[in-house]
Amino acid sequence: MQVTIDCAEPHALADWWAETLGWLVEQQDEAFIRSMIEQGYATPDETTHHRGALVWRAGAAVIPPDGVAAPRLLFQQVPEAKSGKNRVHLDIRHGDADVEEVRASLVARGATVLHSGSQGPHSWVTMADPEGNEFCI
Protein backbone atom coordinates (compact mmCIF):
# COMPACT_ATOMS: atom_id res chain seq x y z
CA MET A 1 0.00 0.00 0.00
CA GLN A 2 1.07 3.56 -0.60
CA VAL A 3 -0.57 6.92 0.06
CA THR A 4 -0.79 9.19 -3.00
CA ILE A 5 -0.94 12.95 -2.63
CA ASP A 6 -1.95 15.12 -5.58
CA CYS A 7 0.18 18.23 -6.03
CA ALA A 8 1.63 20.75 -8.48
CA GLU A 9 5.33 20.30 -7.67
CA PRO A 10 5.95 16.66 -6.67
CA HIS A 11 9.72 16.88 -6.24
CA ALA A 12 9.64 19.97 -4.04
CA LEU A 13 6.81 18.54 -1.94
CA ALA A 14 8.58 15.17 -1.61
CA ASP A 15 11.68 17.01 -0.35
CA TRP A 16 9.53 18.92 2.17
CA TRP A 17 7.82 15.79 3.48
CA ALA A 18 11.05 13.78 3.61
CA GLU A 19 12.57 16.45 5.85
CA THR A 20 9.37 16.72 7.92
CA LEU A 21 9.16 12.98 8.58
CA GLY A 22 12.87 12.22 8.68
CA TRP A 23 12.36 9.90 5.70
CA LEU A 24 14.20 9.48 2.39
CA VAL A 25 13.30 10.68 -1.07
CA GLU A 26 13.15 7.55 -3.18
CA GLN A 27 15.84 7.61 -5.84
CA GLN A 28 14.75 7.29 -9.46
CA ASP A 29 16.71 5.15 -11.93
CA GLU A 30 18.20 7.51 -14.54
CA ALA A 31 19.35 4.61 -16.76
CA PHE A 32 15.81 3.21 -16.79
CA ILE A 33 14.33 6.62 -17.62
CA ARG A 34 16.80 7.09 -20.50
CA SER A 35 16.02 3.57 -21.72
CA MET A 36 12.29 4.31 -21.76
CA ILE A 37 12.95 7.42 -23.87
CA GLU A 38 15.29 5.59 -26.24
CA GLN A 39 12.72 2.82 -26.74
CA GLY A 40 9.93 5.32 -27.45
CA TYR A 41 7.91 4.56 -24.32
CA ALA A 42 8.47 8.08 -22.96
CA THR A 43 9.55 11.49 -24.19
CA PRO A 44 12.07 13.94 -22.79
CA ASP A 45 9.12 16.25 -21.96
CA GLU A 46 8.02 13.69 -19.36
CA THR A 47 11.25 14.20 -17.43
CA THR A 48 12.97 16.98 -15.56
CA HIS A 49 16.12 17.46 -13.54
CA HIS A 50 15.84 17.75 -9.77
CA ARG A 51 18.88 18.18 -7.54
CA GLY A 52 21.07 17.33 -10.51
CA ALA A 53 19.36 14.04 -11.38
CA LEU A 54 17.12 13.06 -14.29
CA VAL A 55 13.68 12.20 -12.87
CA TRP A 56 10.12 11.64 -14.03
CA ARG A 57 8.36 15.02 -14.03
CA ALA A 58 5.01 13.70 -12.82
CA GLY A 59 5.98 12.07 -9.56
CA ALA A 60 8.29 11.65 -6.60
CA ALA A 61 8.07 9.44 -3.54
CA VAL A 62 9.33 9.34 0.02
CA ILE A 63 10.01 6.15 1.89
CA PRO A 64 10.49 5.46 5.58
CA PRO A 65 13.94 4.61 6.90
CA ASP A 66 14.81 0.96 7.48
CA GLY A 67 12.95 -0.51 10.40
CA VAL A 68 9.98 1.86 10.18
CA ALA A 69 6.75 0.17 9.11
CA ALA A 70 4.85 2.81 7.15
CA PRO A 71 3.48 3.19 3.63
CA ARG A 72 5.40 4.90 0.85
CA LEU A 73 4.13 8.41 0.08
CA LEU A 74 3.80 9.20 -3.63
CA PHE A 75 3.49 12.82 -4.72
CA GLN A 76 1.69 12.91 -8.05
CA GLN A 77 1.51 15.95 -10.30
CA VAL A 78 -2.01 16.97 -11.30
CA PRO A 79 -3.08 19.91 -13.48
CA GLU A 80 -5.76 21.32 -11.20
CA ALA A 81 -5.24 23.24 -7.97
CA LYS A 82 -6.50 21.91 -4.65
CA SER A 83 -10.14 22.91 -4.39
CA GLY A 84 -11.39 21.74 -1.00
CA LYS A 85 -10.62 20.05 2.27
CA ASN A 86 -8.71 16.77 2.14
CA ARG A 87 -10.87 13.76 2.98
CA VAL A 88 -7.76 11.89 4.19
CA HIS A 89 -4.83 13.43 6.03
CA LEU A 90 -1.67 12.36 7.80
CA ASP A 91 -1.27 12.56 11.57
CA ILE A 92 2.35 13.13 12.53
CA ARG A 93 3.49 11.98 15.94
CA HIS A 94 6.20 14.15 17.37
CA GLY A 95 7.32 11.89 20.21
CA ASP A 96 8.66 13.81 23.18
CA ALA A 97 9.25 17.00 21.17
CA ASP A 98 7.35 20.07 22.28
CA VAL A 99 4.34 20.52 19.99
CA GLU A 100 4.85 24.30 19.85
CA GLU A 101 8.47 23.86 18.76
CA VAL A 102 7.41 21.35 16.09
CA ARG A 103 4.67 23.72 14.92
CA ALA A 104 7.07 26.68 14.74
CA SER A 105 9.64 24.61 12.84
CA LEU A 106 7.05 23.52 10.28
CA VAL A 107 5.76 27.07 9.84
CA ALA A 108 9.33 28.29 9.29
CA ARG A 109 9.62 25.71 6.48
CA GLY A 110 6.39 26.75 4.74
CA ALA A 111 3.51 25.05 6.57
CA THR A 112 0.42 26.97 7.65
CA VAL A 113 -1.46 26.59 10.94
CA LEU A 114 -5.17 26.06 10.24
CA HIS A 115 -6.56 25.48 13.75
CA SER A 116 -6.06 23.64 17.04
CA GLY A 117 -8.36 21.08 18.60
CA SER A 118 -8.73 18.78 21.57
CA GLN A 119 -10.82 15.88 22.72
CA GLY A 120 -10.49 14.71 26.29
CA PRO A 121 -6.78 14.49 27.14
CA HIS A 122 -5.73 14.61 23.47
CA SER A 123 -4.91 17.77 21.54
CA TRP A 124 -3.65 18.48 18.05
CA VAL A 125 -2.78 21.24 15.63
CA THR A 126 -4.19 21.00 12.11
CA MET A 127 -1.78 22.41 9.55
CA ALA A 128 -1.29 22.53 5.78
CA ASP A 129 1.87 21.72 3.85
CA PRO A 130 3.27 24.25 1.34
CA GLU A 131 0.67 23.16 -1.26
CA GLY A 132 -2.27 23.24 1.16
CA ASN A 133 -2.60 19.53 2.00
CA GLU A 134 -3.85 19.18 5.56
CA PHE A 135 -2.10 17.19 8.27
CA CYS A 136 -2.14 17.14 12.05
CA ILE A 137 0.59 17.12 14.67
Rosetta silent file (secondary structure, phi, psi, omega in degrees, C-alpha in Angstrom):
SEQUENCE: MQVTIDCAEPHALADWWAETLGWLVEQQDEAFIRSMIEQGYATPDETTHHRGALVWRAGAAVIPPDGVAAPRLLFQQVPEAKSGKNRVHLDIRHGDADVEEVRASLVARGATVLHSGSQGPHSWVTMADPEGNEFCI
SCORE:     score description
SCORE:     0.000 S_00000001
   1 L     0.000  145.423  170.962    0.000    0.000    0.000 S_00000001
   2 E  -136.830  160.928  174.589    1.071    3.565   -0.596 S_00000001
   3 E  -107.022  127.426 -179.053   -0.570    6.916    0.056 S_00000001
   4 E  -107.615  131.744 -178.257   -0.786    9.188   -2.996 S_00000001
   5 E  -119.718  119.654  176.704   -0.939   12.948   -2.627 S_00000001
   6 E   -72.232  142.938 -178.151   -1.947   15.123   -5.584 S_00000001
   7 E  -162.585  173.268  177.299    0.178   18.234   -6.028 S_00000001
   8 L   -92.281  -38.496 -175.550    1.632   20.749   -8.482 S_00000001
   9 L  -123.799   82.390 -172.913    5.334   20.296   -7.670 S_00000001
  10 H   -61.376  -35.624 -176.721    5.947   16.655   -6.673 S_00000001
  11 H   -72.993  -41.278  177.475    9.716   16.876   -6.244 S_00000001
  12 H   -65.618  -41.418 -179.415    9.644   19.966   -4.038 S_00000001
  13 H   -70.132  -36.564  175.555    6.810   18.536   -1.941 S_00000001
  14 H   -62.136  -41.904  176.790    8.576   15.168   -1.611 S_00000001
  15 H   -59.098  -45.234 -177.541   11.679   17.011   -0.353 S_00000001
  16 H   -61.950  -47.406 -178.473    9.535   18.919    2.175 S_00000001
  17 H   -69.932  -35.234  176.810    7.818   15.787    3.475 S_00000001
  18 H   -60.411  -44.772  178.125   11.049   13.776    3.611 S_00000001
  19 H   -65.866  -41.618 -178.928   12.565   16.447    5.848 S_00000001
  20 H   -61.294  -42.744 -175.943    9.367   16.718    7.922 S_00000001
  21 H   -91.559  -11.772 -173.484    9.161   12.982    8.576 S_00000001
  22 L    73.488   29.066 -179.151   12.872   12.217    8.684 S_00000001
  23 L  -101.386 -171.684 -178.165   12.358    9.903    5.699 S_00000001
  24 E  -117.455  139.994  170.105   14.201    9.477    2.393 S_00000001
  25 E   -74.553  127.820 -179.336   13.301   10.684   -1.068 S_00000001
  26 L   -68.843  127.527 -179.756   13.147    7.548   -3.179 S_00000001
  27 L   -71.516  142.328  175.272   15.843    7.610   -5.843 S_00000001
  28 L  -101.859  149.699 -174.731   14.752    7.286   -9.458 S_00000001
  29 L   -88.964  100.710 -177.634   16.707    5.149  -11.929 S_00000001
  30 H   -60.523  -38.836  179.996   18.199    7.508  -14.542 S_00000001
  31 H   -63.231  -40.622  178.143   19.348    4.613  -16.756 S_00000001
  32 H   -65.061  -43.641  179.683   15.815    3.206  -16.794 S_00000001
  33 H   -60.457  -47.162  178.408   14.335    6.620  -17.623 S_00000001
  34 H   -60.772  -40.266  179.116   16.796    7.089  -20.503 S_00000001
  35 H   -62.465  -40.784  178.976   16.024    3.571  -21.724 S_00000001
  36 H   -63.848  -37.483  177.363   12.286    4.309  -21.764 S_00000001
  37 H   -68.137  -48.223 -179.144   12.946    7.422  -23.870 S_00000001
  38 H   -59.802  -33.995 -179.205   15.292    5.592  -26.245 S_00000001
  39 L   -85.399   -3.294  178.600   12.720    2.816  -26.745 S_00000001
  40 L    84.856    9.162  178.528    9.934    5.318  -27.454 S_00000001
  41 L   -83.575  -14.875 -179.650    7.915    4.563  -24.323 S_00000001
  42 L  -147.645  166.598  177.718    8.471    8.080  -22.959 S_00000001
  43 L  -121.037  158.515  176.928    9.551   11.488  -24.195 S_00000001
  44 H   -57.685  -27.960  178.218   12.069   13.941  -22.787 S_00000001
  45 H   -64.237  -18.641  179.620    9.121   16.246  -21.959 S_00000001
  46 H   -86.175    2.440 -179.136    8.023   13.688  -19.363 S_00000001
  47 E  -120.755  168.314  173.226   11.255   14.199  -17.430 S_00000001
  48 E  -153.286  174.679  173.524   12.967   16.978  -15.564 S_00000001
  49 E  -110.032  132.801  177.868   16.117   17.464  -13.542 S_00000001
  50 E  -135.542  123.743 -178.203   15.841   17.748   -9.774 S_00000001
  51 L    53.312   38.092  175.564   18.878   18.180   -7.545 S_00000001
  52 L    82.508    2.664 -177.856   21.071   17.326  -10.511 S_00000001
  53 E  -115.698  146.891  173.323   19.363   14.036  -11.377 S_00000001
  54 E   -75.441  126.416 -177.173   17.117   13.061  -14.288 S_00000001
  55 E  -139.169  161.957  171.778   13.678   12.196  -12.866 S_00000001
  56 E   -69.104  132.038 -178.581   10.122   11.641  -14.030 S_00000001
  57 L   -63.364  -38.154 -167.571    8.360   15.021  -14.029 S_00000001
  58 L   -82.629   -3.553 -177.185    5.007   13.700  -12.816 S_00000001
  59 E  -165.245  154.434  175.537    5.980   12.074   -9.556 S_00000001
  60 E  -150.894  151.140 -177.622    8.287   11.650   -6.603 S_00000001
  61 E  -131.098  155.500  170.633    8.065    9.436   -3.538 S_00000001
  62 E  -121.349  145.169 -177.710    9.334    9.339    0.019 S_00000001
  63 E  -127.779  149.047  179.346   10.013    6.148    1.894 S_00000001
  64 L   -71.473  156.104  175.762   10.489    5.459    5.579 S_00000001
  65 L   -67.085  162.197  178.295   13.936    4.606    6.896 S_00000001
  66 L   -52.218  138.648  176.857   14.812    0.963    7.483 S_00000001
  67 L    89.605   -6.735  179.082   12.949   -0.513   10.403 S_00000001
  68 L  -103.850  120.057  179.897    9.979    1.864   10.177 S_00000001
  69 L   -88.983  102.230  179.649    6.750    0.173    9.108 S_00000001
  70 L  -157.347  153.637  179.664    4.850    2.812    7.153 S_00000001
  71 L   -73.750  150.628  172.259    3.477    3.186    3.634 S_00000001
  72 E   -63.045  142.949  174.747    5.398    4.898    0.854 S_00000001
  73 E  -107.198  121.255  178.397    4.134    8.415    0.079 S_00000001
  74 E  -106.399  127.573  177.105    3.803    9.196   -3.626 S_00000001
  75 E  -103.521  116.231 -170.770    3.493   12.820   -4.721 S_00000001
  76 E  -114.512  125.873 -179.431    1.691   12.908   -8.049 S_00000001
  77 E   -71.953  131.060  175.306    1.513   15.948  -10.301 S_00000001
  78 L  -129.007  153.319 -175.918   -2.009   16.968  -11.296 S_00000001
  79 L   -76.594  -26.482 -175.567   -3.080   19.905  -13.482 S_00000001
  80 L   -93.408  151.984  176.608   -5.759   21.322  -11.201 S_00000001
  81 L   -76.318  158.558  174.665   -5.242   23.238   -7.968 S_00000001
  82 L   -60.849  134.085 -173.722   -6.500   21.907   -4.650 S_00000001
  83 L  -120.065   -4.823 -178.739  -10.145   22.915   -4.392 S_00000001
  84 L  -164.013 -175.007 -179.815  -11.389   21.739   -1.000 S_00000001
  85 L   -68.317  140.418  174.335  -10.624   20.054    2.273 S_00000001
  86 L   -63.892  141.646  174.807   -8.714   16.765    2.144 S_00000001
  87 L   -89.240  -15.979  175.927  -10.872   13.755    2.982 S_00000001
  88 L  -132.420  139.728  176.329   -7.761   11.893    4.195 S_00000001
  89 L  -143.676  163.582  178.275   -4.834   13.435    6.031 S_00000001
  90 E   -91.494  141.333  170.755   -1.668   12.365    7.798 S_00000001
  91 E  -107.708  122.399 -177.664   -1.267   12.563   11.572 S_00000001
  92 L  -103.103  122.876  176.222    2.346   13.133   12.531 S_00000001
  93 L   -88.089  134.642 -175.383    3.490   11.979   15.937 S_00000001
  94 L  -108.201   12.262  177.088    6.199   14.148   17.374 S_00000001
  95 L    59.208 -132.160 -178.830    7.319   11.886   20.214 S_00000001
  96 L   -87.533   -2.003 -178.670    8.664   13.807   23.182 S_00000001
  97 L   -65.745  146.415  177.535    9.246   17.000   21.168 S_00000001
  98 L   -67.616  126.065 -176.416    7.346   20.075   22.281 S_00000001
  99 H   -59.099  -35.388  179.816    4.341   20.524   19.989 S_00000001
 100 H   -69.508  -35.229  175.693    4.849   24.301   19.846 S_00000001
 101 H   -68.198  -40.980  177.438    8.474   23.858   18.758 S_00000001
 102 H   -62.761  -46.333  179.351    7.413   21.350   16.092 S_00000001
 103 H   -58.343  -48.289 -179.022    4.670   23.724   14.918 S_00000001
 104 H   -62.530  -39.780  178.408    7.071   26.680   14.740 S_00000001
 105 H   -63.375  -43.087  179.350    9.638   24.613   12.838 S_00000001
 106 H   -66.786  -40.029  177.285    7.048   23.518   10.282 S_00000001
 107 H   -63.013  -41.269  179.377    5.759   27.071    9.844 S_00000001
 108 H   -62.588  -25.436 -179.621    9.330   28.293    9.289 S_00000001
 109 L   -96.680    5.568  173.401    9.616   25.706    6.479 S_00000001
 110 L   115.541   -0.532  177.040    6.393   26.750    4.735 S_00000001
 111 L   -78.592  162.458  178.436    3.515   25.052    6.572 S_00000001
 112 E  -123.109  136.770  174.143    0.415   26.967    7.651 S_00000001
 113 E   -82.056  127.573  178.611   -1.464   26.594   10.937 S_00000001
 114 E   -97.895  -48.688  176.913   -5.171   26.059   10.244 S_00000001
 115 E  -172.781  168.701  176.441   -6.561   25.478   13.753 S_00000001
 116 E  -115.764  153.181  178.376   -6.062   23.641   17.040 S_00000001
 117 E  -147.250  168.173  175.998   -8.359   21.079   18.599 S_00000001
 118 E  -155.064  154.516  175.030   -8.729   18.783   21.566 S_00000001
 119 E  -148.167  113.996 -175.737  -10.819   15.881   22.716 S_00000001
 120 L    58.703 -131.324 -178.460  -10.489   14.711   26.292 S_00000001
 121 L   -81.785   -1.822 -175.845   -6.778   14.489   27.144 S_00000001
 122 E   -98.963  139.810  175.408   -5.732   14.611   23.469 S_00000001
 123 E  -136.805  160.142 -178.709   -4.911   17.766   21.545 S_00000001
 124 E  -154.335  164.078  173.371   -3.646   18.481   18.048 S_00000001
 125 E  -122.017  124.341  176.221   -2.775   21.238   15.626 S_00000001
 126 E   -91.269  129.169 -175.642   -4.187   20.999   12.112 S_00000001
 127 E  -131.418  173.669  173.588   -1.775   22.412    9.546 S_00000001
 128 E  -129.026  141.320  176.764   -1.292   22.533    5.785 S_00000001
 129 L   -73.391  178.695 -176.589    1.872   21.719    3.852 S_00000001
 130 L   -58.157  -18.596  176.988    3.272   24.253    1.338 S_00000001
 131 L  -103.607    6.262  175.307    0.671   23.165   -1.257 S_00000001
 132 L    94.625    4.233  178.038   -2.265   23.238    1.162 S_00000001
 133 L   -75.922  126.315 -175.812   -2.598   19.535    1.996 S_00000001
 134 E   -74.680  149.289  172.981   -3.849   19.177    5.561 S_00000001
 135 E  -156.560  163.022  179.544   -2.098   17.190    8.266 S_00000001
 136 E  -122.290  148.552  171.237   -2.139   17.138   12.051 S_00000001
 137 L  -121.254    0.000    0.000    0.587   17.122   14.671 S_00000001
